[in-house]
Amino acid sequence: MDPESEGPPITTVTPLQQMFASCTGAILTSLMVTPFDVVKIRLQAQNNPFPKGKCFLYSNGLMDHLCVCEEEGNKAWYKKPGRFQGTLDAFLKIIRNEGIKSLWSGLPPTLVMAVPATVIYFTCYDQLTALLRSKLGENESRIPIVAGIMARLGAVTVISPLELIRTKMQSKKFSYEELHRFVSKKVSEDGWISLWRGWAPTILRDVPFSAMYWYNYEVLKKWLCTKSGLYEPTFMINFTSGALSGSFAAVVTLPFDVVKTQKQTQLWIYESQKISMPLQMSTWSIMKNIVAQNGFSGLFTGLIPRLIKIAPACAVMISTYEFGKSFFQKQNAQRQQY
């Protein structure tokens, strides 16, 4: 029995409904996996000491962020508790030294970035998939790869300039006029391209992840539906497919995640201390330095917390998103009947 060749016709979901479904998934995922993401970033960044009172990290399950406190008196939630010996040790030290709330610190402003990024990403993926299937056919296996790459490129490119603005707003209180002057000065000094700083390492990590994730997700979902004799995937099929495909992609792309974290921490250290950046800040140079200092295993620092984060994050995000779309499909079908 081929799930794609038989069964009732599928009612379409509008882009606006897809946006609502992805927004719900983004919020639930962020709340659940933020602590694991914070621990992962701390483990990766501990080899780059932060100047006291200058830098702090915060994160959610969908995005990694680093911020600067420009005033020594600013009370940042990041208080370095010493070297971490592993995932569990990091959890215990962060809770003991900073309190359990610190595992969710920075979540509200991060959601402001993560939610629109996720909405753009998932909605673009579905719209591109539908377009490509209408042109190439339903069974073209390359469609998830192409749609995943294009959707991630678009989401990262649109959101990247807002990262600089949000980071500056986190350092201290700014009026809109002061923020406008800051952006104008940044553009006049370094050009428009400066608003996309950090874009390259993000793309190197996220684009391969997206391609592998969507391809494996669609293959696993179809295979599980066939094994179960179902025309449409259930919540658990979506959940399982998302967890497995996300875990595989997370392991393969982890070296680029480590490099991205190293590059962000070094960048803020150089900027906060007002010293020029060294020439060896390229992605491949940082990767070679990590291997030279910590061996090949250094590229896989934070593997356990990344897997602990990615598997449930991908599972919850995609299953919630698919559930939301299914809900809207039923609503649309009922409206069509009347």
MOSUL-V174450 format. One record per residue. PHI is phi as a letter, one per 30 degrees, with the letter a starting at -180 (* if undefined). NEAR is the number of other C-alpha atoms within 12 Angstrom. D_CENTER is the distance of its C-alpha to the mean C-alpha in whole Angstrom. Layout:
phi	near	d_center
PHI	NEAR	D_CENTER
PHI	NEAR	D_CENTER
//
This chain:
phi	near	d_center
*	15	37
c	18	34
d	24	31
c	22	31
c	15	35
b	14	36
j	13	35
d	12	35
d	14	34
c	19	30
d	19	30
d	22	27
c	28	25
d	22	24
e	23	21
d	21	22
d	28	22
d	34	19
d	31	17
d	29	18
d	35	17
d	37	14
d	34	14
d	31	16
d	37	13
d	41	10
d	34	13
d	30	14
d	37	11
d	42	10
d	32	14
d	30	14
c	36	11
e	43	11
e	40	14
d	40	13
d	45	10
d	46	13
d	44	15
d	43	13
d	46	13
d	46	16
d	40	17
d	44	16
c	38	17
d	29	21
d	25	22
c	25	22
d	26	24
c	33	23
d	24	26
e	22	28
i	25	27
c	33	24
b	39	21
a	41	19
c	44	15
a	41	13
a	39	10
b	43	8
d	47	7
c	43	3
b	44	4
c	43	7
b	44	10
b	40	14
b	38	17
c	39	20
c	32	23
d	28	26
c	18	29
d	16	30
d	12	31
d	19	28
c	19	27
d	28	23
d	31	22
d	38	21
b	27	24
d	30	24
c	24	26
j	21	27
d	21	26
c	25	24
c	19	25
l	21	22
d	30	20
d	20	23
d	21	24
d	33	21
e	31	21
d	23	25
d	26	25
d	32	22
d	25	24
d	18	27
d	20	27
b	21	25
j	18	25
d	18	23
d	20	21
d	30	20
d	37	17
c	32	16
d	30	17
i	36	15
d	36	14
e	20	15
d	26	15
d	36	11
d	34	11
e	25	13
c	37	10
d	40	8
d	36	10
d	31	12
d	33	9
d	41	8
d	39	12
d	35	12
d	40	10
d	43	12
d	36	15
d	33	16
d	36	15
d	36	18
d	29	20
d	28	20
d	32	21
d	25	24
d	18	25
d	25	25
d	21	26
d	14	29
c	13	30
c	16	29
j	15	30
d	19	28
c	21	29
d	20	27
d	22	25
d	23	23
e	33	22
e	35	18
d	29	18
d	31	19
d	35	17
d	37	14
d	33	14
d	32	15
d	36	13
d	41	10
e	31	13
d	29	14
d	34	10
d	37	10
d	27	13
d	22	14
d	31	12
e	33	12
d	25	16
d	29	15
d	33	13
d	32	17
d	29	18
d	32	16
d	35	17
d	30	20
d	25	21
d	32	19
d	29	22
a	23	25
d	17	26
b	17	27
d	12	29
d	14	28
d	11	30
d	16	29
d	23	26
d	16	27
d	16	29
d	22	27
d	27	25
d	18	28
d	16	29
d	22	26
d	19	26
d	14	30
d	13	30
c	14	27
i	14	27
d	17	24
d	18	22
d	22	21
d	28	19
c	25	16
d	29	17
j	35	14
d	31	13
d	26	15
d	32	13
d	37	9
d	31	11
d	28	13
d	33	10
d	39	8
d	35	11
d	33	13
e	36	10
d	41	10
d	36	14
d	35	15
d	40	13
d	43	14
d	33	18
d	32	18
d	37	17
d	35	20
d	27	22
d	26	22
d	36	22
d	29	25
d	25	27
d	27	26
d	26	28
d	21	31
d	17	31
c	18	32
i	18	34
c	22	31
d	24	31
b	29	28
d	30	25
d	23	25
e	26	22
d	22	23
d	34	23
d	37	19
d	30	18
d	32	19
d	37	18
d	39	15
d	33	15
d	33	17
d	36	15
d	42	12
d	33	14
d	29	15
d	34	13
d	39	11
d	32	15
d	28	15
c	34	12
e	38	13
e	37	15
d	37	13
d	42	10
d	44	14
d	40	15
d	38	12
d	43	13
d	42	16
d	38	16
d	40	15
d	36	17
d	34	20
e	31	20
d	35	20
d	31	23
d	23	25
d	22	24
d	26	25
c	20	28
h	12	29
c	12	30
d	15	29
d	18	26
d	15	28
d	11	28
d	16	26
c	25	22
d	24	21
e	29	19
d	23	21
d	17	24
d	31	21
d	31	21
d	21	24
d	23	25
d	29	23
d	20	25
d	14	28
d	14	27
b	17	26
i	14	26
d	16	24
d	18	23
d	28	21
d	32	19
c	29	18
d	38	18
i	39	15
d	34	16
d	26	17
d	36	14
d	43	11
d	34	13
d	31	14
d	39	11
d	43	9
e	35	13
d	38	13
d	42	10
d	44	10
d	38	14
d	38	14
d	42	11
d	47	13
d	34	17
d	34	16
d	39	16
d	39	19
d	31	21
d	28	20
d	34	21
d	28	24
d	22	25
d	26	26
d	23	27
d	19	30
d	19	31
d	19	31
d	18	33
d	12	35
d	11	36
d	11	37
d	9	40
c	7	41
//
